[in-house]
Amino acid sequence: MSNAIVISRYNENLYWVSDLIRKYKITIYNKGEIINNDLTSTKIIRIKNVGRESHTWIYHIYKNYNNLDQNTLFLQGRIDDLNCMVFKNIDNYFLGLENNTFCASRLGMLTPLHWKKNINIQSDIRYKEDWEKMMISRNQDGFRKFALKCFGDVPLFLPTSYGGCFAVKKESILKYKKEFYFELLNYLSQHVHPIEAHYMERLWCFMFSKKLPYRNALFDVIKTKIERNIFNTAL
């Protein structure tokens, strides 16, 4: 069984990748400056800096549609700032695929309150300034209509994952035709920072697993709330 890792890199230091080279087939999509790390045994592909990591994932799938690995793990160039949204032990992603089609380190749950047109990104401290300066593109349809346009019937309550890091089986990717990925790629190729990239971050879990991980998502939501309360109390 082939396990591959795909990394979307801008200008992050990929020092952590050296520990994975001996174990996995690794492809790095570089959207920034020349990589200075010694990663000679990895495949490095330079592509245009558009669409954030969502564009990278769809680009890889589209370009390798007929030659995908059995299991693919998609990781951002920097993962040490994602906390519970990424496994500290990368092997856990592939272990998680032994009985599932999709694996993320921590799931969440979308509810009717989360289907706001701009996913409330204008209030997120990480993106508020960029949003106000029009550095993030707009989508006239909004999050809910975008999801319905892409996937048809989409429940109001939906398991989700955050951080854009996840592993998925080949069989789950191939449930969608190549043309479907081409259409998504068009959305994500129009801007350096498209709002659709944030939409996709919330839709990967549904896209590749549909409704299967509801129980796990509910458990993870409770776990996250408990951890946050403990952390806030400690402060």
DOBAZA-662111 format. One record per atom (N, C-alpha, C): residue in one letter; x, y, z. Coordinates in steps of 0.1 Angstrom, whole numbers, always signed. Layout:
REM residues N
("A",(X,Y,Z));
...
//
This chain:
REM residues 235
("M",(+9,-12,+0));
("M",(+0,+0,+0));
("M",(+9,+12,+0));
("S",(+7,+22,-9));
("S",(+15,+34,-10));
("S",(+9,+45,-2));
("N",(+18,+51,+7));
("N",(+14,+62,+15));
("N",(+22,+74,+10));
("A",(+16,+85,+7));
("A",(+23,+97,+2));
("A",(+19,+109,+10));
("I",(+28,+119,+10));
("I",(+26,+131,+17));
("I",(+28,+143,+7));
("V",(+18,+151,+6));
("V",(+18,+163,-2));
("V",(+18,+176,+7));
("I",(+28,+184,+4));
("I",(+30,+196,+13));
("I",(+28,+209,+5));
("S",(+21,+218,+10));
("S",(+19,+231,+4));
("S",(+28,+241,+11));
("R",(+38,+246,+4));
("R",(+47,+255,+11));
("R",(+48,+269,+4));
("Y",(+49,+279,+13));
("Y",(+51,+293,+8));
("Y",(+66,+296,+11));
("N",(+68,+302,+23));
("N",(+82,+304,+27));
("N",(+85,+298,+40));
("E",(+78,+287,+44));
("E",(+80,+281,+57));
("E",(+93,+273,+56));
("N",(+100,+271,+67));
("N",(+111,+263,+69));
("N",(+107,+248,+70));
("L",(+111,+240,+61));
("L",(+107,+226,+61));
("L",(+116,+216,+68));
("Y",(+123,+221,+78));
("Y",(+132,+213,+86));
("Y",(+126,+200,+91));
("W",(+113,+200,+94));
("W",(+106,+188,+100));
("W",(+104,+177,+90));
("V",(+105,+180,+77));
("V",(+102,+171,+66));
("V",(+113,+160,+66));
("S",(+126,+164,+70));
("S",(+137,+155,+68));
("S",(+135,+142,+76));
("D",(+127,+142,+87));
("D",(+124,+130,+95));
("D",(+115,+121,+88));
("L",(+108,+125,+78));
("L",(+97,+117,+71));
("L",(+102,+111,+58));
("I",(+113,+117,+52));
("I",(+118,+113,+39));
("I",(+120,+98,+38));
("R",(+126,+92,+48));
("R",(+129,+77,+47));
("R",(+116,+68,+48));
("K",(+105,+74,+52));
("K",(+93,+66,+54));
("K",(+83,+68,+43));
("Y",(+82,+80,+37));
("Y",(+71,+83,+28));
("Y",(+76,+89,+15));
("K",(+68,+87,+5));
("K",(+70,+95,-7));
("K",(+64,+109,-5));
("I",(+73,+119,-8));
("I",(+69,+133,-4));
("I",(+70,+141,-17));
("T",(+59,+149,-19));
("T",(+59,+159,-29));
("T",(+56,+173,-23));
("I",(+65,+182,-26));
("I",(+64,+196,-21));
("I",(+60,+205,-32));
("Y",(+49,+212,-30));
("Y",(+45,+223,-40));
("Y",(+50,+236,-34));
("N",(+59,+242,-41));
("N",(+66,+254,-36));
("N",(+59,+267,-42));
("K",(+53,+275,-34));
("K",(+47,+287,-40));
("K",(+55,+300,-36));
("G",(+67,+298,-30));
("G",(+74,+309,-25));
("G",(+89,+309,-30));
("E",(+98,+313,-21));
("E",(+112,+314,-25));
("E",(+118,+300,-26));
("I",(+130,+300,-31));
("I",(+138,+287,-32));
("I",(+139,+280,-18));
("I",(+137,+267,-18));
("I",(+138,+260,-5));
("I",(+153,+258,-2));
("N",(+157,+261,+10));
("N",(+171,+260,+14));
("N",(+174,+247,+21));
("N",(+164,+240,+26));
("N",(+166,+228,+33));
("N",(+171,+217,+23));
("D",(+179,+207,+29));
("D",(+184,+196,+21));
("D",(+173,+186,+19));
("L",(+165,+187,+9));
("L",(+154,+178,+6));
("L",(+155,+172,-8));
("T",(+167,+168,-11));
("T",(+170,+163,-25));
("T",(+163,+151,-28));
("S",(+158,+143,-19));
("S",(+151,+130,-22));
("S",(+136,+132,-23));
("T",(+132,+145,-22));
("T",(+117,+147,-23));
("T",(+115,+154,-37));
("K",(+102,+153,-41));
("K",(+99,+159,-54));
("K",(+94,+173,-51));
("I",(+100,+183,-57));
("I",(+96,+197,-55));
("I",(+91,+203,-68));
("I",(+79,+208,-67));
("I",(+72,+214,-79));
("I",(+69,+228,-76));
("R",(+74,+237,-84));
("R",(+71,+251,-82));
("R",(+58,+255,-90));
("I",(+48,+261,-82));
("I",(+36,+265,-88));
("I",(+33,+279,-84));
("K",(+23,+285,-91));
("K",(+19,+299,-88));
("K",(+13,+300,-74));
("N",(+16,+311,-68));
("N",(+11,+314,-54));
("N",(-4,+319,-55));
("V",(-13,+310,-56));
("V",(-27,+313,-56));
("V",(-35,+303,-47));
("G",(-46,+307,-42));
("G",(-56,+297,-36));
("G",(-52,+291,-23));
("R",(-41,+295,-17));
("R",(-37,+289,-4));
("R",(-36,+274,-5));
("E",(-36,+266,+6));
("E",(-33,+252,+5));
("E",(-45,+245,-2));
("S",(-57,+250,-2));
("S",(-68,+244,-9));
("S",(-65,+242,-24));
("H",(-60,+252,-30));
("H",(-56,+252,-44));
("H",(-46,+241,-46));
("T",(-36,+239,-37));
("T",(-25,+229,-38));
("T",(-31,+215,-38));
("W",(-40,+213,-29));
("W",(-46,+199,-28));
("W",(-54,+196,-41));
("I",(-62,+205,-46));
("I",(-70,+202,-58));
("I",(-60,+201,-70));
("Y",(-50,+210,-70));
("Y",(-41,+209,-81));
("Y",(-34,+195,-82));
("H",(-29,+190,-70));
("H",(-23,+177,-70));
("H",(-32,+166,-75));
("I",(-45,+167,-70));
("I",(-54,+156,-74));
("I",(-57,+157,-88));
("Y",(-59,+169,-94));
("Y",(-62,+170,-108));
("Y",(-51,+165,-117));
("K",(-39,+169,-113));
("K",(-27,+166,-121));
("K",(-23,+151,-120));
("N",(-27,+145,-109));
("N",(-23,+131,-107));
("N",(-36,+121,-106));
("Y",(-47,+126,-112));
("Y",(-59,+119,-111));
("Y",(-58,+104,-115));
("N",(-51,+101,-125));
("N",(-50,+87,-130));
("N",(-38,+80,-124));
("N",(-31,+86,-114));
("N",(-19,+80,-109));
("N",(-18,+83,-94));
("L",(-29,+83,-87));
("L",(-29,+87,-73));
("L",(-23,+76,-64));
("D",(-17,+79,-53));
("D",(-13,+69,-43));
("D",(-25,+64,-36));
("Q",(-23,+52,-30));
("Q",(-35,+46,-22));
("Q",(-39,+55,-11));
("N",(-30,+61,-4));
("N",(-33,+71,+7));
("N",(-25,+83,+5));
("T",(-32,+95,+7));
("T",(-24,+107,+5));
("T",(-27,+116,+18));
("L",(-16,+121,+23));
("L",(-17,+131,+34));
("L",(-14,+145,+30));
("F",(-23,+154,+32));
("F",(-20,+168,+28));
("F",(-17,+176,+40));
("L",(-5,+183,+39));
("L",(+0,+191,+51));
("L",(+4,+204,+46));
("Q",(+2,+214,+55));
("Q",(+7,+228,+53));
("Q",(+22,+228,+55));
("G",(+29,+238,+50));
("G",(+43,+240,+51));
("G",(+47,+242,+66));
("R",(+39,+247,+74));
("R",(+41,+249,+88));
("R",(+30,+242,+96));
("I",(+34,+233,+105));
("I",(+23,+226,+112));
("I",(+25,+227,+127));
("D",(+36,+234,+132));
("D",(+38,+235,+146));
("D",(+30,+245,+153));
("D",(+22,+252,+145));
("D",(+13,+263,+151));
("D",(-2,+259,+150));
("L",(-5,+246,+147));
("L",(-18,+242,+145));
("L",(-24,+235,+157));
("N",(-16,+233,+167));
("N",(-20,+227,+179));
("N",(-28,+213,+177));
("C",(-40,+212,+182));
("C",(-47,+199,+181));
("C",(-52,+197,+167));
("M",(-50,+206,+158));
("M",(-55,+204,+144));
("M",(-45,+197,+135));
("V",(-35,+192,+141));
("V",(-25,+183,+134));
("V",(-20,+173,+144));
("F",(-18,+161,+139));
("F",(-12,+150,+147));
("F",(+3,+153,+149));
("K",(+8,+152,+162));
("K",(+22,+154,+164));
("K",(+30,+142,+158));
("N",(+24,+130,+158));
("N",(+29,+118,+151));
("N",(+22,+117,+138));
("I",(+30,+120,+127));
("I",(+24,+120,+114));
("I",(+18,+106,+110));
("D",(+24,+95,+116));
("D",(+20,+82,+113));
("D",(+5,+79,+116));
("N",(+0,+87,+126));
("N",(-14,+85,+130));
("N",(-24,+88,+119));
("Y",(-20,+96,+109));
("Y",(-29,+99,+98));
("Y",(-32,+86,+90));
("F",(-21,+79,+87));
("F",(-22,+67,+79));
("F",(-29,+56,+88));
("L",(-26,+55,+100));
("L",(-33,+46,+109));
("L",(-48,+48,+109));
("G",(-51,+61,+109));
("G",(-65,+65,+109));
("G",(-73,+61,+96));
("L",(-65,+59,+85));
("L",(-71,+55,+73));
("L",(-74,+39,+72));
("E",(-69,+32,+82));
("E",(-71,+17,+81));
("E",(-85,+14,+81));
("N",(-94,+22,+88));
("N",(-108,+19,+89));
("N",(-117,+30,+85));
("N",(-111,+40,+78));
("N",(-118,+52,+74));
("N",(-113,+57,+60));
("T",(-121,+65,+54));
("T",(-117,+70,+41));
("T",(-111,+84,+42));
("F",(-112,+90,+54));
("F",(-107,+104,+57));
("F",(-102,+104,+71));
("C",(-91,+111,+74));
("C",(-86,+112,+87));
("C",(-80,+126,+90));
("A",(-85,+133,+100));
("A",(-80,+145,+105));
("A",(-78,+144,+120));
("S",(-69,+152,+125));
("S",(-65,+150,+139));
("S",(-76,+154,+149));
("R",(-85,+163,+145));
("R",(-96,+168,+153));
("R",(-107,+173,+144));
("L",(-119,+168,+147));
("L",(-131,+172,+139));
("L",(-139,+182,+146));
("G",(-148,+189,+139));
("G",(-157,+198,+145));
("G",(-171,+196,+139));
("M",(-180,+205,+141));
("M",(-193,+203,+136));
("M",(-199,+216,+131));
("L",(-203,+216,+118));
("L",(-210,+228,+113));
("L",(-224,+227,+117));
("T",(-230,+238,+121));
("T",(-244,+239,+124));
("T",(-250,+250,+116));
("P",(-264,+252,+117));
("P",(-269,+263,+109));
("P",(-263,+277,+112));
("L",(-257,+278,+124));
("L",(-250,+291,+128));
("L",(-237,+293,+120));
("H",(-232,+283,+114));
("H",(-219,+284,+108));
("H",(-220,+286,+93));
("W",(-232,+286,+87));
("W",(-233,+288,+73));
("W",(-234,+302,+68));
("K",(-228,+311,+75));
("K",(-228,+325,+72));
("K",(-221,+328,+59));
("K",(-225,+338,+51));
("K",(-220,+340,+38));
("K",(-205,+340,+37));
("N",(-199,+347,+46));
("N",(-184,+349,+46));
("N",(-177,+341,+58));
("I",(-185,+331,+63));
("I",(-180,+323,+74));
("I",(-175,+331,+86));
("N",(-179,+344,+87));
("N",(-176,+353,+98));
("N",(-161,+356,+98));
("I",(-154,+355,+86));
("I",(-140,+357,+85));
("I",(-136,+371,+89));
("Q",(-145,+380,+87));
("Q",(-142,+394,+90));
("Q",(-140,+397,+105));
("S",(-144,+387,+113));
("S",(-143,+389,+128));
("S",(-131,+380,+133));
("D",(-125,+373,+125));
("D",(-114,+364,+128));
("D",(-101,+373,+129));
("I",(-95,+373,+141));
("I",(-83,+382,+143));
("I",(-72,+379,+133));
("R",(-71,+367,+128));
("R",(-60,+363,+118));
("R",(-63,+370,+105));
("Y",(-75,+372,+101));
("Y",(-79,+376,+88));
("Y",(-86,+390,+87));
("K",(-90,+395,+98));
("K",(-98,+407,+99));
("K",(-92,+419,+91));
("E",(-79,+422,+93));
("E",(-73,+433,+85));
("E",(-72,+430,+70));
("D",(-69,+418,+66));
("D",(-68,+415,+52));
("D",(-82,+416,+46));
("W",(-93,+412,+53));
("W",(-106,+413,+48));
("W",(-110,+428,+46));
("E",(-107,+436,+56));
("E",(-111,+450,+54));
("E",(-103,+457,+43));
("K",(-91,+452,+40));
("K",(-83,+458,+29));
("K",(-86,+452,+16));
("M",(-96,+443,+15));
("M",(-100,+436,+3));
("M",(-89,+427,-2));
("M",(-80,+422,+6));
("M",(-70,+413,+2));
("M",(-75,+398,+2));
("I",(-87,+396,+6));
("I",(-94,+383,+5));
("I",(-105,+385,-4));
("S",(-106,+376,-14));
("S",(-117,+378,-24));
("S",(-131,+375,-19));
("R",(-141,+380,-25));
("R",(-155,+377,-21));
("R",(-161,+367,-31));
("N",(-172,+361,-25));
("N",(-180,+352,-34));
("N",(-194,+356,-32));
("Q",(-201,+360,-43));
("Q",(-214,+365,-43));
("Q",(-224,+355,-37));
("D",(-222,+342,-40));
("D",(-231,+332,-35));
("D",(-230,+329,-20));
("G",(-218,+330,-14));
("G",(-217,+327,+0));
("G",(-214,+313,+2));
("F",(-211,+309,+15));
("F",(-207,+296,+18));
("F",(-217,+285,+15));
("R",(-229,+287,+20));
("R",(-240,+277,+19));
("R",(-243,+274,+4));
("K",(-245,+285,-4));
("K",(-248,+283,-18));
("K",(-236,+277,-26));
("F",(-224,+280,-22));
("F",(-212,+274,-28));
("F",(-212,+259,-25));
("A",(-215,+255,-13));
("A",(-215,+241,-10));
("A",(-225,+233,-17));
("L",(-237,+239,-18));
("L",(-248,+233,-26));
("L",(-245,+232,-40));
("K",(-239,+242,-46));
("K",(-235,+242,-60));
("K",(-225,+231,-63));
("C",(-216,+229,-54));
("C",(-205,+219,-56));
("C",(-210,+205,-53));
("F",(-218,+203,-43));
("F",(-221,+189,-38));
("F",(-236,+186,-38));
("G",(-245,+195,-43));
("G",(-259,+191,-43));
("G",(-265,+192,-29));
("D",(-270,+180,-24));
("D",(-276,+180,-11));
("D",(-266,+180,+0));
("V",(-266,+190,+8));
("V",(-256,+192,+19));
("V",(-264,+195,+32));
("P",(-263,+186,+42));
("P",(-270,+188,+55));
("P",(-266,+200,+62));
("L",(-275,+206,+70));
("L",(-272,+218,+78));
("L",(-262,+215,+89));
("F",(-263,+202,+94));
("F",(-254,+198,+104));
("F",(-243,+189,+98));
("L",(-231,+193,+99));
("L",(-220,+186,+90));
("L",(-207,+185,+98));
("P",(-202,+172,+98));
("P",(-188,+171,+104));
("P",(-178,+179,+96));
("T",(-169,+185,+102));
("T",(-159,+193,+95));
("T",(-145,+192,+102));
("S",(-135,+197,+95));
("S",(-121,+197,+101));
("S",(-115,+211,+98));
("Y",(-106,+215,+106));
("Y",(-99,+228,+103));
("Y",(-84,+226,+102));
("G",(-78,+236,+96));
("G",(-63,+236,+95));
("G",(-59,+231,+81));
("G",(-68,+225,+74));
("G",(-64,+221,+60));
("G",(-54,+209,+60));
("C",(-53,+202,+71));
("C",(-44,+190,+71));
("C",(-52,+178,+73));
("F",(-51,+168,+64));
("F",(-59,+156,+65));
("F",(-53,+146,+55));
("A",(-57,+133,+58));
("A",(-54,+122,+49));
("A",(-66,+116,+43));
("V",(-65,+111,+31));
("V",(-77,+106,+24));
("V",(-73,+94,+15));
("K",(-82,+85,+14));
("K",(-80,+73,+5));
("K",(-82,+76,-9));
("K",(-75,+70,-18));
("K",(-76,+71,-32));
("K",(-91,+69,-37));
("E",(-97,+59,-31));
("E",(-111,+55,-36));
("E",(-121,+66,-33));
("S",(-118,+74,-22));
("S",(-127,+85,-19));
("S",(-125,+96,-28));
("I",(-113,+99,-32));
("I",(-110,+110,-42));
("I",(-116,+107,-55));
("L",(-115,+94,-59));
("L",(-120,+90,-73));
("L",(-136,+89,-74));
("K",(-142,+92,-63));
("K",(-157,+92,-63));
("K",(-162,+104,-71));
("Y",(-153,+114,-73));
("Y",(-156,+126,-81));
("Y",(-149,+125,-94));
("K",(-155,+129,-105));
("K",(-148,+129,-118));
("K",(-138,+140,-119));
("K",(-128,+138,-128));
("K",(-117,+147,-129));
("K",(-123,+161,-133));
("E",(-134,+162,-140));
("E",(-139,+175,-144));
("E",(-144,+183,-131));
("F",(-148,+176,-121));
("F",(-152,+182,-109));
("F",(-141,+189,-102));
("Y",(-129,+183,-102));
("Y",(-117,+189,-96));
("Y",(-112,+201,-105));
("F",(-115,+200,-118));
("F",(-111,+211,-127));
("F",(-119,+224,-123));
("E",(-132,+222,-121));
("E",(-141,+233,-117));
("E",(-137,+239,-104));
("L",(-133,+231,-94));
("L",(-129,+236,-81));
("L",(-115,+244,-83));
("L",(-107,+238,-92));
("L",(-94,+245,-94));
("L",(-96,+259,-100));
("N",(-106,+261,-108));
("N",(-109,+274,-114));
("N",(-113,+284,-103));
("Y",(-121,+279,-94));
("Y",(-125,+288,-83));
("Y",(-112,+293,-75));
("L",(-103,+283,-73));
("L",(-92,+286,-64));
("L",(-80,+292,-70));
("S",(-80,+294,-84));
("S",(-69,+299,-91));
("S",(-70,+314,-94));
("Q",(-81,+320,-90));
("Q",(-84,+334,-94));
("Q",(-78,+344,-85));
("H",(-73,+340,-73));
("H",(-68,+350,-63));
("H",(-58,+344,-54));
("V",(-49,+352,-49));
("V",(-39,+347,-39));
("V",(-46,+342,-27));
("H",(-56,+349,-23));
("H",(-63,+345,-10));
("H",(-78,+345,-13));
("P",(-84,+335,-19));
("P",(-98,+335,-22));
("P",(-106,+330,-10));
("I",(-118,+335,-8));
("I",(-127,+331,+2));
("I",(-130,+316,+1));
("E",(-131,+312,-12));
("E",(-134,+298,-15));
("E",(-124,+288,-8));
("A",(-112,+292,-6));
("A",(-102,+284,+0));
("A",(-106,+281,+15));
("H",(-112,+290,+21));
("H",(-117,+289,+35));
("H",(-130,+280,+35));
("Y",(-138,+282,+24));
("Y",(-150,+273,+23));
("Y",(-145,+258,+22));
("M",(-135,+256,+14));
("M",(-131,+242,+12));
("M",(-125,+236,+24));
("E",(-118,+244,+32));
("E",(-112,+239,+44));
("E",(-123,+233,+53));
("R",(-135,+239,+53));
("R",(-146,+234,+61));
("R",(-153,+222,+54));
("L",(-151,+220,+42));
("L",(-159,+210,+34));
("L",(-151,+197,+31));
("W",(-138,+197,+34));
("W",(-130,+185,+31));
("W",(-136,+172,+37));
("C",(-139,+173,+50));
("C",(-144,+161,+57));
("C",(-157,+156,+50));
("F",(-166,+165,+47));
("F",(-179,+161,+41));
("F",(-176,+156,+26));
("M",(-167,+163,+19));
("M",(-164,+159,+6));
("M",(-159,+145,+5));
("F",(-150,+141,+14));
("F",(-144,+128,+13));
("F",(-149,+117,+22));
("S",(-159,+121,+31));
("S",(-164,+110,+40));
("S",(-179,+111,+41));
("K",(-185,+122,+35));
("K",(-200,+124,+36));
("K",(-204,+125,+51));
("K",(-214,+117,+55));
("K",(-219,+118,+69));
("K",(-213,+108,+79));
("L",(-203,+101,+75));
("L",(-199,+90,+83));
("L",(-193,+94,+97));
("P",(-185,+104,+98));
("P",(-179,+106,+111));
("P",(-187,+115,+121));
("Y",(-200,+115,+121));
("Y",(-208,+123,+130));
("Y",(-205,+121,+144));
("R",(-204,+108,+148));
("R",(-202,+105,+162));
("R",(-188,+110,+167));
("N",(-178,+108,+158));
("N",(-165,+113,+161));
("N",(-164,+128,+162));
("A",(-172,+134,+153));
("A",(-172,+149,+153));
("A",(-178,+154,+166));
("L",(-189,+148,+170));
("L",(-195,+153,+183));
("L",(-186,+151,+195));
("F",(-179,+139,+195));
("F",(-170,+137,+206));
("F",(-158,+147,+206));
("D",(-153,+150,+194));
("D",(-142,+160,+193));
("D",(-146,+174,+197));
("V",(-159,+178,+193));
("V",(-164,+191,+197));
("V",(-164,+192,+213));
("I",(-169,+182,+219));
("I",(-169,+182,+234));
("I",(-155,+182,+239));
("K",(-146,+174,+234));
("K",(-132,+174,+238));
("K",(-126,+188,+237));
("T",(-128,+194,+225));
("T",(-122,+208,+223));
("T",(-127,+218,+233));
("K",(-140,+217,+236));
("K",(-146,+227,+245));
("K",(-141,+225,+259));
("I",(-139,+212,+263));
("I",(-133,+209,+276));
("I",(-119,+215,+277));
("E",(-111,+212,+267));
("E",(-97,+217,+266));
("E",(-96,+232,+267));
("R",(-105,+238,+260));
("R",(-105,+253,+260));
("R",(-109,+259,+274));
("N",(-118,+252,+281));
("N",(-122,+257,+294));
("N",(-111,+255,+304));
("I",(-104,+243,+303));
("I",(-93,+241,+312));
("I",(-82,+251,+309));
("F",(-79,+254,+297));
("F",(-68,+263,+293));
("F",(-72,+277,+298));
("N",(-84,+282,+296));
("N",(-89,+295,+300));
("N",(-89,+296,+315));
("T",(-92,+285,+322));
("T",(-92,+285,+337));
("T",(-78,+287,+342));
("A",(-69,+280,+335));
("A",(-54,+280,+339));
("A",(-49,+294,+338));
("L",(-54,+301,+328));
("L",(-49,+315,+326));
("L",(-54,+324,+337));
//
